[in-house]
Amino acid sequence: SPLPVTCRLTPHRIDMDWTREILSQLGGKQIPWMTSTEAWVMPFSKGDFPDDYSKKMMAILHETGRITRQEAVSMLPPAVLEPNDCDLVLDTCAAPGSKATQLSELVPNGVVLANEPSSGRLNLLATNRGRLGISNMVIMQHDGRHIGRMPHPGIDGIVVDAPCSGSATTRKNREVWNEWTPKVGRSLFKLQVDIAFRAANLLKPGGKM
């Protein structure tokens, strides 16, 4: 079945109650297991809005930085990482920035290093940082396998969402089924391991990845 629209509420805005009211009017419910971030699930999928009003309001809330549309599964890595509010955190493959911006909200007194090797996707990452008015995110462009050394003792927490074969997108794009084979997944295995290995080397003793 198609994935429902899910979103993350931007914290510390003065109009959060108004945003909650709009989401409730559209039939949204809070996701109970997401406790570090306020997240909502809507009763419709991305391609099946019940009416033009719902589609328009979801777009307005996102574009004005009140919410970030993000799959629920994408919210898990920052939540599991459980960074402290003053940590130095790295996202090795950050674009389009849903996890990186979530991490920024979890470390208000810390810094997020948002790394993205692709020039084309880098602009989207910068756009999302600006859309949410985030000031504690540093964007950088490196191959995730060759990110430079970090000052001692290292990075407190790291999220590695390495490039993948896209098999998990089959609930959003059923056409993937026509082209996906196990060989596609295996072709990226070395790249994934190399990025993870480099990230582990940047982690401080006792840090979490």
Disulfide bonds with the S-S distance in Angstrom:
none
